[in-house]
Amino acid sequence: MSGPGDIAIVCDSTSYLPDTLLEQEGAEVVSLYVTVSGDQRREREIDDYAGFFERLRASEEGAATSQPSIGDFIEVYGPLLDAGKSVVSIHLAAGISGTYESALQSRQRLIDEGRGGERIHVIDSRTACGGMGMMVLTAAASVRSGAGLETVVERVHGAREQLRMWFAIDTLEYLRKGGRIGAARAWMGSALQIKPILTLEDEITPVERVRTRRRVFERLVQYAQELHDSGRDAWVVQHIRDPENAQRLVERCREVMGSEPVFISEIGPVIGAHTGPGLLGIGGIPGEFLTGGD
């Protein structure tokens, strides 16, 4: 049984947690990859998001994304295991990415090599971005509270069950081109002016269709009210190339929630390649998960 201080947390780059939070919690990050016009890069090495989306718009074939390699995972897992730690590794939904499977394969190789891979517990977040970020923070809070490995894993799963996350995008076209459209495919024949509101429950799942950006914004504020009314008072706001509306959403939701967001962050190129710029989202979990409580 792992004790306090013996548990390390690993996630992938699609949590989009601010670097200050990742450093504060000591979470290690394994990066996914994105390729535009034959140029493949690690997501964590792309600083110029504006430039990335300019290249994406100019590219006829769009962008391709890919999971970390087994070697990428072992590069992170190895030193943690060598230091005697157990690992809780939380990753992008297996329904839309091979990242979870790559982590499992890495674990198995480390078991086969006798390097302690059995001490790695890989979790399919069944979500991405802010939702996954809050699961990572739940794990960190649980470790900080002195919980053992089984309890940490249990609390992370509990946070996932309580998570509600909605995001609005300008168009379904990027999801269609990237093959990640999931159940939202049924909306492809709709009028071009529709602004889809979606969620991620193992795959991209449609929530509702809204006609205008203004209505999208107001609907997201209403979702904040739903979060508040259901006790999901730890909340986040995320965006893609839309900091002004993200800040407006924070200001409105602060009034509704009566608290500050856990974090605000911009979603990066891997998820952005599939949604396009203009995404705006909000989500939340009960605050008890971020205090290490049950």
N, C-alpha and C positions, 0 to 999 in steps of 0.2 A: 504493500500500500504506500503510495506516495504521500509525503507530508508537505507542509508549508515550505515554500522556497525550492521544492524539488520539481515543480511543474513549469514547463515553458509553453508559451503560446505561439503558434504559427498560423498565419493566414496568407491569402494571396493578394495580389495587387488590386483586385476588384472590390475590396472593401472601401477603398477611397477614404480611409480614416486619415485625418490630418497627421502629418509627420510628427507634430508635437505630441499628439496623443499616443501614437505608436511608440515613440521613444519613452514617454512617461510610463507606459504599461509594459515596456520591454518586449513587445511583440515583434517576432521576426516575420519578414515578408518574402514570399516567393513570387516572382513576377511572371505574368503571362506575356505573350508576344503579339505584336500587331504588324501586319505587312501591308504597305500601300505602294503600288507601282513597283513591285519587286524588292522594295527596301524593308527588310524585317528588323524590328527593334524590340528590345524589352520595354514593356510599358513603363516601368519605373525609371527608364532613362529618357523618356520624352517629357521635356519641360515646356515646350512651346505648343500648347493645345490649339491656339489660333492657327498656327502654321499647319498643324496636323489636319484640321478640318478643311483648310484651304486645299491641301493636297487631296483629301478625300473627295471633295466636290469636283476637283479637276480630273479625278481618276475614273475612267470608263468602267472598270471592273469592280470599283469599290475597294473595301479593305478586307483582308482575311485575318482572323485571330486564331491563336493556337495556345494550348495549355503548356505549362512548364514541363520540361523533360524530367525523366526519372533522376538524371544527374543533377538537375537544378534543385530538386527536393533533397536529395542525399547531401548536397553541399550545405544545406541548412540543418537537416536533421542530424547529420553525423556528429558535429561538434557538441550539440545539445546532449545526445546520448552518451558521448564520450565523457561529458561532465557529470554523468549520473542522473540526468533529468528524465522525467517522463514528459511526453509532448501531447498537447491538445492542438490538433491541426484542423482549422475550420475553412471550408472552401466553397467556391462558386457552385451554384446548383448543378448537379449532375445531369439534369434534364436539358441543359443548354451548353454544357462544356465537359470536356474530358479531364478537367483539372482534378476532380475528386478521384477518378480512376487512376490517374498518374500518381497521386499521393499514396493510394493503396498499393500500387505496384512497387513504389519506392520503399514503403514499409515492409513489404514481403521480401524484397531483396536484402534489406538490412537484417531481417530475421534469418534468411538463408545464409547470410555471411557471418552470423553469430555476433552481430554488433548491437543487439538490444532492441531491434525493431518492434518487438512485442510491447514495448513501452510507449509506442505511438498510438494515439487514438484519433482516427480521422473522422471528421464530421461533415456530412453533406448539409450545407446550410439551407438548401432548397430555395435559396434566394440570392441576392447580390447586393452590392453597394451599401446603402445605409443600413439595411436590415442585417446584412452580414457583419457590418461594423459594430452594430449593437450587440450581436452575439459574441464578437471578440471582446468587447468591453465587459460583457457579463462574465466571460471566462476569467478575465483579468481581476474583476472585483471578487470573484469566488476564490481565486488563488490568494489574493491579498487578505481575505478573511480567514485564511488558514484551512480551507476545505481540502479534502483529499481528492484524488483523481476522479473517482466514481461520482462524487458529489458535484465537482466542476462540470463534468460531462452532462450530468442530469440537469443542472441549472441552465446550461447552454441550450439543451433540447427544450426546456421549459420556456425559455425566452423565445425560441423559434415558434412554439405553439401560440404564444401570446402576441407575436409580432403582427402588426398591420402596416402595410406600406403601399402607397399609391403614387403613380407618376404619370404625368401627361407629356405627350410628345406632339410635335407638329405634323408628322406624317408617318404612316406605316411603311413607307417605301423602303427605308433603310432595313427594317426588320425583314421585309420580304426578300430583298436582295441578299441579305446575309443568311437566310434560311432559318431564322430564329423566331419566326412570327407566331408559332404555336396556335392556340385556339383563337387568336385575334385574326386569323386568316379569313374568317367569315365576314369581316368588315371590309375586306379589300375592295369590294364592288361599291362601297358607299360613296357619297358625294365627296369630292376632293377637299371641301372646306371643313370636314369633320376633324376635330382634335380628339384623338383617343385618350382615355384615361385607362391605364392598365395596372396590373400587379404581377408579381412573379411568385407563383406557387408551383414549384418544380419546372414549369414552363411559363412563357408569357401568356397571361390570362386577361381577357378583356373585362373591364368593370363597367364603363359607360361611355357613350359618345356625346361630345359637347361641340356646339357649333362655333364658338369664338374663343379667342385667348382670354378675353375678359371673363367669360363664363367659366373657363378652366380655373382661373385664379380663384374666383369665388367658391367654386366647388372644392378646391383644395383647402380653403379656409373652413368650409363646412366639415371636411374630413378631420381637421384639427379638433373641431368641436366634438366629433364622434370619439376621437382618441381620448379627449379630456373626460367625456361623460362615461367612458368605459374603464377609466382608471389607468390608461396608458399614458402616463404623465412624463415619461422620458422620451423626448422627441427630437427628430433631426430633420433638416431640410437639405436637399441636394439639387444641383442644377448642372446643365451643360451649356457653357457660353452664355449664361443669362444671369449675371451677378445682381443686376438691378432688381429684377423680379424676385430673385431669391431673397434679397434683403427686404423687399416689400412683404414677401410672404412671412418672413421671420417676424417682422414688426406686427403684422396682423395676428399671427399665431401666438405671439407673446401675450397679447391681450386676452386671447381665448384660454391659453394654458396657464397663465399666471406664473410662468417660469421661463428661464433661458433655454435654448436648445442645447442638447448634449454636444452637438457639433453641427457645423455648416461646412459642406465641402463640394468641390466640383468633381463630377464623374469624369473619368479619364478616357483615353482612346479605345481601350478594348470594348467596353460597353457602349461608348459613344459611337463607335463604328457601326453598331447595329441599331442604334436609336436615332442617330443624327443629332445635331445641335438643337437647342431650344427646350430640352427636357427640364421639367420642374417637378419636384416630388417631395412628399412628406410622409413620415411614418413614426411609429412609436411602440414602446413596450412599457409595462408597469415599472416604475422607478425602482422597486425593490430589487430587481435583477442587477442593478448597477451599484447596489450597496453591499452586495455579497449575502443578502438575506434570502430566505426561502420564498 
